[in-house]
Amino acid sequence: KAGVTQTPRYLIKTRGQQVTLSCSPISGHRSVSWYQQTPGQGLQFLFEYFSETQRNKGNFPGRFSGRQFSNSRSEMNVSTLELGDSALYLCASSLGTISYNEQFFGPGTRLTVL
Amino acid sequence: GQNIDQPTEMTATEGAIVQINCTYQTSGFNGLFWYQQHAGEAPTFLSYNVLDGLEEKGRFSSFLSRSKGYSYLLLKELQMKDSASYLCAVDGSGAGSYQLTFGKGTKLSVIP
C-alpha cells in the first residue's frame, strides 16, 4: 500500500508570490490534514479536509487555504508569501477525522521564501 | 487557549526505561496524541489516549490523567533507534473552534 505522497519536495519562492502544494493520501483515506513545522514554533495544525469539506482550521491567516478533491487528494495554497512562511509543510491522512484516528504523514514539502 | 509543556531534551542509556512527561492546559479536550519524529523525517503516530489510565503497546506505553492535565510516554528496553523527538499533541476544542496543539517536542538521545 503506497504511503502519503507530497509534491514538490522542495520549493524556493520569493516574497509576494503564491505557492500550491499537493498531497495524495493513502488509498481509502478520506481525511487530509496540513501542518507547518518550523524550528521556532514546532509543529502547528493548519487545517483538515474530510470528504471535500474543510472540517477544522487552526490559527493561521486567510493567506493559507486549501481544498480537497473527490479522490481525496488535497492542495494547500499560500498567497502573498512572507519570509516567515519558510517551513516544512506536512500533510497527513487518516481513515476518519483526526480525532480517534491514526494519522500517516507524508515526507513534507520544504518551502523557502527569499 | 492551549498550552503544552514537555522537557526539551532527555538522555537515557540503551536498555533502560525512560518516561517523557507532557502537561497541558486546554479549554477543550478530546484526546492526546504521541508522535515520534526522527531527525529529517516525518512524524509517526505512537498513541492516542482518550480515557484515563495506561495503554501499553509493545515497548511503548502512554498514560493519561485528564483531571491533572498530564500524560507521559514510557519507553522500555531502550534501543539506539529510539533516539528521536517525541511530540505530544492535544486534540480539543476551545472558544467554539477546533484546535490541535502540539508541544515543542522532547529530543531523546539514547547512549550506549
Interface residues (C-beta under 8 A of the other chain):
Chain A: S33 G42 L43 Q44 F45 E48 R55 N56 K57 G58 N59 L90 A92 I98 S99 Y100 N101 E102 Q103 F104 F105 G106 P107 G108
Chain B: N30 G31 E41 A42 P43 T44 F45 Y48 V50 L87 A89 D91 S97 Y98 Q99 L100 T101 F102 G103 K104 G105
